[in-house]
């Protein structure tokens, strides 16, 4: 590895504000093993705005992993260091549209990942693409509740992995598990699936029978916050030892200690905005607080690591390859020039908490283009996870709206009650892609409307077509019909050629910048008073 990726541990310990002090303190405890966990990664490249790193990228992740593996205590004691991914590593991103996730597997191989579990977006390219990518991977898959089709072996999937310490003695087991959204996608692609608890009960029984000496269970999950919290409570009752539940999918940081003093749920942000590091304690250390063995590095801390040269060069190669596939003239096109100092927030963390200035801008462009009373656009459609300076270019839109299609929007009518229910449901959980960005004056329109008034509403067709977030089901219940009937009816109202790229370009000049937070999880009830 390149010398510049090395971190001087003693120098870092001398400054309490340095990025790796927390790691050094963790490694000083001489853990039996070290787990490095990230989840939901769509970009290998870093991004910055106004000279400040926003997304740290894989070259910095590589340096951080290397600093742990080359730590004197780790090297002296031959401490196993396992790099784990919580799922959603192939899609969606602009690069993956062209390379079908090859760049992600390439980067993960270079970083030395050991195991991953599967996420819903890992099936976006279909079973054959997933099979091809995993044939290139140097890391394995663990998922207790997804199996190959009965007549075809597509992937090597282990329901659990046994981890051994420096003396080749088992000390921990790792088991992957998928939530409902991932199981649905897996089933659509021909895989056999089962409920998490049924599968994990069998897996835990196997572990106890074959390795009764194992005291640590690490669950690598890809499911919603609610599913994870429920699973942690169940596991705490069914596993006698210590439990680490490492989660993903919802893209929001969670560190939750369960009712049991032996269990913890740790969920990370997407795209290396957080990296979760766990020093698995030796038996002699078990009297210490569980929390002292967990470190969460944020993107600002990770960005202080020098980008490793070989990984940085590999990233540039993939970026150069991407440039051959895109229209350079089109990508450089300026969509709108905002006031100097403006920073547009298209980060998944903020979009999945409430409205942002960028979400406002896109919703208002749609409103201008369609002349609608209200616009709803689910935050899961925003995939760029980055901040943008005061110059918005077409390349920014292509990075963010990788899920965009030719016929993106549907315009229909909804009652005030239906609109209100959309908002109430959307803002019931922070961190979910169902959080809605809304057009200006949405709440004024609702307040001035009567319960049965029909309002013109434009939203993403995928919100209705897939029902992944449950919006179609809300309309079906409201109208006393089926999800299939709602989908069939609204398909007639899809707006032809309503790609967001063309729409935003045409409407941007008419839309004013609005930095206000129109709505958030915290203030939703204030706006929805009857």
SULGIZI-V800863 format. One record per residue. RES is the residue in one letter. PHI is phi in whole degrees, 0 to 359 (* if undefined). OMEGA is omega in degrees with one decimal (* if undefined). BURIAL is # if it has 24 or more other ideal C-beta (glycine too) atoms within 12 Angstrom, else .. Layout:
BEGIN
RES:PHI:OMEGA:BURIAL + RES:PHI:OMEGA:BURIAL
END
This chain:
BEGIN
X:*:-175.0:. + X:291:-175.8:. + X:302:-175.7:. + X:292:178.9:. + X:280:-179.5:# + X:288:178.8:# + X:241:178.8:# + X:283:-174.5:. + X:299:-178.1:# + X:296:178.1:. + X:296:-179.0:. + X:294:-177.7:# + X:290:-177.9:. + X:281:-177.8:. + X:234:-173.5:. + X:292:-179.0:. + X:261:-178.4:. + X:285:-170.8:# + X:291:-173.0:# + X:252:179.8:# + X:300:-179.8:# + X:297:179.3:# + X:293:-179.9:# + X:303:-179.7:# + X:296:178.8:# + X:294:-177.4:# + X:289:176.5:# + X:298:179.6:# + X:283:178.5:# + X:54:-177.4:# + X:291:177.7:# + X:287:176.5:# + X:201:178.9:# + X:238:176.6:# + X:249:175.5:# + X:245:-171.9:# + X:236:168.6:# + X:229:-177.6:# + X:207:172.6:# + X:51:180.0:# + X:251:-178.6:# + X:241:-174.6:# + X:229:173.5:# + X:268:-177.1:# + X:274:174.4:# + X:269:173.9:# + X:225:180.0:# + X:217:176.2:. + X:221:-178.2:# + X:53:176.1:. + X:81:-179.9:. + X:251:-179.9:. + X:295:178.6:# + X:259:173.1:# + X:262:-173.8:# + X:289:178.8:# + X:80:-173.8:# + X:284:179.2:# + X:294:176.8:# + X:282:175.2:# + X:301:177.9:# + X:306:-178.9:# + X:297:179.9:# + X:294:178.0:# + X:299:179.6:# + X:297:-179.3:# + X:295:177.8:# + X:285:-178.5:# + X:295:-178.8:# + X:263:177.7:# + X:299:-177.4:# + X:304:179.8:. + X:293:-179.9:# + X:296:-179.7:# + X:292:-178.0:. + X:298:-176.3:. + X:267:-178.7:. + X:52:-178.7:. + X:294:178.0:# + X:294:177.2:# + X:242:-177.6:# + X:248:178.5:# + X:257:-171.3:# + X:239:177.9:# + X:238:-175.4:# + X:272:177.1:# + X:99:-170.7:# + X:65:178.3:# + X:243:-178.5:# + X:262:-175.6:# + X:221:-8.0:# + X:260:172.9:# + X:198:178.7:# + X:297:178.6:# + X:299:-177.0:# + X:291:174.0:# + X:300:-177.9:# + X:264:-172.0:. + X:250:176.4:# + X:53:174.6:# + X:83:-179.1:# + X:299:-178.6:# + X:293:180.0:# + X:290:178.9:# + X:296:177.7:# + X:301:-178.9:# + X:292:179.5:# + X:294:175.7:# + X:298:-179.2:# + X:296:179.9:# + X:284:177.9:# + X:79:175.5:# + X:297:-179.4:# + X:257:-177.2:# + X:214:173.7:# + X:222:163.8:# + X:246:-175.3:# + X:260:175.5:# + X:245:-176.6:# + X:301:-176.8:# + X:283:176.4:# + X:290:178.0:# + X:261:-176.3:# + X:301:-178.9:# + X:271:-178.5:# + X:93:-175.0:. + X:296:-176.8:# + X:291:177.4:. + X:294:178.5:# + X:299:178.1:# + X:298:-179.1:# + X:296:-178.4:. + X:293:-178.1:# + X:287:174.0:# + X:288:177.7:. + X:268:-172.9:. + X:282:174.6:# + X:262:178.6:. + X:242:-176.5:# + X:256:178.4:# + X:250:168.6:# + X:236:177.3:# + X:201:-173.4:# + X:289:-173.0:# + X:244:169.1:# + X:232:-179.1:# + X:234:176.6:# + X:296:172.6:# + X:304:-174.4:. + X:303:-173.7:. + X:256:-177.3:. + X:214:176.7:. + X:262:-178.4:. + X:270:-175.6:# + X:229:167.5:# + X:271:-177.6:. + X:239:175.8:# + X:258:177.5:# + X:285:174.0:# + X:201:179.7:# + X:235:175.2:# + X:263:180.0:# + X:262:-179.7:# + X:246:-179.9:. + X:276:-176.6:# + X:295:178.0:. + X:259:178.7:. + X:64:177.6:. + X:255:179.3:. + X:299:178.0:# + X:230:-178.4:# + X:206:173.7:# + X:235:177.4:# + X:246:177.6:# + X:229:176.2:# + X:274:177.9:# + X:207:-177.0:# + X:249:177.2:# + X:270:-172.5:# + X:300:-177.9:# + X:297:179.5:# + X:288:179.2:# + X:299:179.0:# + X:297:179.4:. + X:292:179.2:# + X:297:-179.9:# + X:296:177.4:. + X:299:-179.3:. + X:260:171.5:# + X:92:-178.8:# + X:279:174.8:# + X:274:-176.8:. + X:230:178.0:# + X:209:176.8:# + X:300:-174.3:. + X:302:-173.6:# + X:293:179.3:# + X:299:-179.1:. + X:292:-178.1:# + X:291:176.5:# + X:299:178.1:# + X:294:-178.3:. + X:295:179.3:# + X:298:178.2:# + X:299:177.6:. + X:298:-177.4:. + X:297:-179.3:# + X:298:-177.3:. + X:286:-175.8:. + X:274:-177.5:. + X:222:-177.7:# + X:296:-179.2:. + X:281:-178.0:. + X:290:-176.2:# + X:252:-174.7:# + X:242:173.8:# + X:242:177.4:# + X:251:177.9:# + X:259:178.4:# + X:256:-171.5:# + X:249:171.7:# + X:225:-177.7:# + X:203:-176.6:# + X:290:177.8:# + X:304:-178.9:# + X:298:178.8:# + X:297:-179.1:# + X:296:-179.2:# + X:298:178.3:# + X:296:-179.7:# + X:294:179.8:# + X:300:179.4:# + X:296:179.9:. + X:293:-179.5:# + X:297:-179.9:# + X:300:179.2:# + X:272:-173.8:. + X:247:176.2:# + X:233:-173.8:# + X:283:-177.1:. + X:269:-178.2:# + X:267:-174.5:# + X:235:169.7:# + X:245:175.6:# + X:255:-177.2:# + X:259:-171.1:# + X:246:177.1:# + X:214:173.3:# + X:82:-175.2:# + X:272:172.2:# + X:66:176.8:# + X:237:-175.2:# + X:286:178.7:# + X:224:171.0:# + X:229:-171.5:# + X:230:175.9:# + X:271:-176.2:# + X:284:177.3:# + X:297:175.1:. + X:284:178.5:. + X:289:-176.5:. + X:253:-176.0:# + X:231:178.3:# + X:212:173.9:# + X:250:179.0:# + X:236:178.0:# + X:243:-175.9:# + X:254:171.5:# + X:285:-177.8:# + X:281:169.5:# + X:56:177.7:# + X:62:173.7:# + X:293:165.4:# + X:224:171.7:# + X:235:-177.8:# + X:263:-178.1:# + X:237:-178.2:# + X:236:172.5:# + X:263:-177.4:# + X:293:-173.2:# + X:291:170.4:# + X:284:-176.4:# + X:302:-179.7:. + X:289:-177.5:. + X:260:-170.5:. + X:289:177.5:. + X:281:179.7:. + X:284:-179.2:. + X:296:-179.4:. + X:305:-175.0:# + X:297:-176.2:. + X:289:-178.2:. + X:256:-178.7:# + X:235:176.6:# + X:234:174.0:# + X:245:177.4:# + X:268:176.2:# + X:268:-173.9:# + X:295:179.0:# + X:295:178.7:. + X:290:179.6:# + X:294:-177.5:# + X:292:178.7:# + X:279:173.3:# + X:284:179.1:# + X:291:178.5:# + X:300:178.8:# + X:292:-168.1:# + X:297:-176.5:. + X:292:177.8:# + X:291:177.9:# + X:298:178.3:# + X:294:178.0:. + X:297:177.8:# + X:298:179.0:# + X:297:178.4:. + X:297:178.3:. + X:293:177.9:# + X:295:177.8:# + X:295:178.0:. + X:295:178.7:. + X:296:-179.0:# + X:299:178.3:. + X:289:-175.4:. + X:262:-174.2:. + X:249:178.4:. + X:280:-175.4:. + X:297:-179.5:. + X:296:179.8:. + X:295:-175.1:. + X:292:-179.9:. + X:276:-176.4:. + X:300:179.2:# + X:276:179.8:. + X:277:178.6:# + X:199:176.0:# + X:257:179.8:. + X:267:179.7:# + X:301:179.2:. + X:307:180.0:. + X:94:179.0:. + X:292:173.6:. + X:235:179.8:# + X:277:-175.8:# + X:259:175.2:# + X:246:179.2:# + X:282:-177.7:# + X:296:-179.2:# + X:301:-177.6:# + X:282:179.1:# + X:298:-178.1:# + X:265:170.9:# + X:250:-176.8:# + X:176:-178.2:# + X:288:174.1:# + X:236:-179.7:# + X:299:178.1:# + X:286:176.1:# + X:300:176.1:# + X:302:-176.5:# + X:298:-179.0:# + X:294:179.0:# + X:299:-180.0:# + X:288:174.8:# + X:296:178.3:# + X:295:178.9:# + X:298:178.6:# + X:296:-176.3:# + X:290:-173.1:# + X:258:-177.7:# + X:55:-177.6:. + X:260:174.0:# + X:292:-175.2:# + X:220:173.6:# + X:237:173.2:# + X:241:175.0:# + X:222:-174.8:# + X:289:-174.1:# + X:293:177.2:# + X:295:178.2:# + X:280:178.5:# + X:272:-172.4:# + X:237:-177.7:# + X:281:178.5:# + X:44:-178.2:# + X:204:171.8:# + X:262:-175.9:# + X:233:178.7:# + X:289:-172.9:# + X:285:176.5:. + X:250:178.7:# + X:269:-178.5:# + X:250:177.7:# + X:298:179.1:# + X:298:177.2:# + X:296:179.4:# + X:297:-179.6:# + X:293:176.7:# + X:289:-173.0:# + X:276:-174.8:# + X:255:-178.7:# + X:289:179.2:# + X:269:-175.2:# + X:293:178.4:# + X:232:-179.3:# + X:300:179.0:. + X:251:-170.2:. + X:270:-168.3:# + X:250:171.8:# + X:230:178.7:# + X:244:-176.8:# + X:215:173.2:# + X:241:178.1:# + X:222:176.5:# + X:281:175.7:# + X:303:-178.6:# + X:298:-179.8:# + X:293:178.1:# + X:297:179.9:# + X:296:179.1:# + X:293:174.4:# + X:304:-176.9:# + X:292:-179.5:# + X:299:-179.9:# + X:293:-178.5:# + X:301:-174.0:# + X:265:178.2:# + X:279:-178.2:# + X:221:173.9:# + X:284:174.8:# + X:94:-176.5:# + X:265:178.4:# + X:290:-179.7:# + X:281:176.0:# + X:305:-174.4:# + X:262:165.2:# + X:273:-171.6:# + X:233:179.9:# + X:282:-179.4:# + X:300:177.7:# + X:70:178.6:. + X:305:-175.3:# + X:284:174.7:# + X:294:178.1:. + X:299:-179.3:# + X:294:-178.6:# + X:294:-177.5:. + X:271:-177.8:. + X:263:173.7:# + X:269:-174.2:. + X:309:-175.6:. + X:260:177.1:. + X:299:176.8:. + X:266:-179.0:. + X:250:177.0:# + X:281:-175.3:# + X:231:174.3:# + X:246:178.6:# + X:212:179.1:# + X:286:179.3:# + X:298:179.5:# + X:297:176.9:# + X:300:-177.7:# + X:265:-174.1:# + X:300:-174.7:# + X:267:-174.2:# + X:58:-179.8:# + X:300:-178.2:# + X:264:174.4:# + X:91:-177.3:# + X:289:179.0:# + X:296:178.7:# + X:297:177.7:# + X:297:178.9:# + X:294:-179.9:# + X:299:179.6:# + X:293:-179.6:. + X:297:-173.1:# + X:258:176.1:. + X:64:-179.2:. + X:221:-177.1:. + X:257:175.6:. + X:301:-179.5:# + X:297:179.7:. + X:293:177.6:. + X:297:-179.9:# + X:299:-179.4:# + X:297:-178.4:. + X:290:-176.3:. + X:286:176.7:# + X:300:179.2:. + X:291:-175.1:. + X:251:175.4:# + X:294:-179.0:# + X:276:-179.7:# + X:297:176.1:. + X:52:-178.3:. + X:255:174.9:# + X:302:-178.9:# + X:295:-179.6:# + X:299:-178.8:# + X:289:-177.8:# + X:298:-178.2:# + X:295:178.9:# + X:300:-177.7:# + X:286:-172.6:. + X:264:-173.6:# + X:305:-175.9:# + X:291:-179.4:. + X:267:-171.1:. + X:257:178.8:# + X:273:178.4:. + X:289:179.3:. + X:229:-177.1:# + X:275:-173.5:. + X:288:170.7:. + X:274:-174.7:. + X:287:-176.1:# + X:198:175.8:# + X:210:178.5:# + X:302:-176.5:# + X:288:-174.5:. + X:244:-175.3:. + X:300:-177.0:# + X:295:179.5:. + X:296:-177.0:. + X:276:-173.3:# + X:255:175.5:# + X:294:179.9:. + X:288:*:.
END
